[in-house]
Amino acid sequence: MLFDRLIRKRVTAFEQEILQKYYAEVENMYTKMRGWRHDYRHHIQAMKVYAADGRLEEIQDYLSMLDDDLTNVETVIKTGNRMLDAILNSKLTLAVEREIRVKAEARVPVSLTTPAVDLCIILGNLLDNAMDACMELPPPERLIRLYMEIKGNYLYLALTNTAGGKKKKSFASSKGAGHGLGLRRLDEAVKKNGGYVARASEDNAFSTEILLPQWEEATECS
């Protein structure tokens, strides 16, 4: 009994840590977006001054600066599902900041029955592991490829990322007990929701496929 209580306490603490991290990442992303919108009028006024003086080179430089700045705050992907947009974009924005190329395609225009906390655990750990693996490589070789859609009554997710080293027989994390717990929690969340997870390893690449059944009749998001 004591052992069971300790396990439950550890799992609860881990879930809270994941959620706090996720909320912090989302808040950081939207804070950047709000800040850019707040400064939008100031940028327009500055370019008007340059235009009035005929300073076209300064306008071009200013536009280039704004383009770079916007790249760091714009939404990486729109799935059609608000909950998934928040979870995915918080992680994929971090990937872009870490000089990881992201190729993502997702179409999920429905209300999902998988609980938000489980989606956070599954997607959060999956993308964290992918980013960690990519960071072992130089920037030009870093890549995360993500695909999501509804197939029948299932949410289908496929993720492939580049990684250093050769093909591995084990998918357990080599970074310590805390990281291994994250991978186990991912598997537990998939299993709890009646889903299926498969992993494959090739030289310099890892891939994961996940199926999550949507038990109730889905309705389109407004």
Secondary structure, 3 states (H helix, E strand, C coil): CHHHHHHHHHHHHHHHHHHHHHHHHHHHHHHHHHHHHHCHHHHHHHHHHHHHCCCHHHHHHHHHHHHHHHHCCCCCCCCCCHHHHHHHHHHHHHHHHCCCEEEEEEECCCCCCCCHHHHHHHHHHHHHHHHHHHCCCCHHHCEEEEEEEEECCEEEEEEEEECCCCCCCCCCCCCCHHHHHHHHHHHHHHHHCCCEEEEEEECCEEEEEEEEECCCCCCCCC
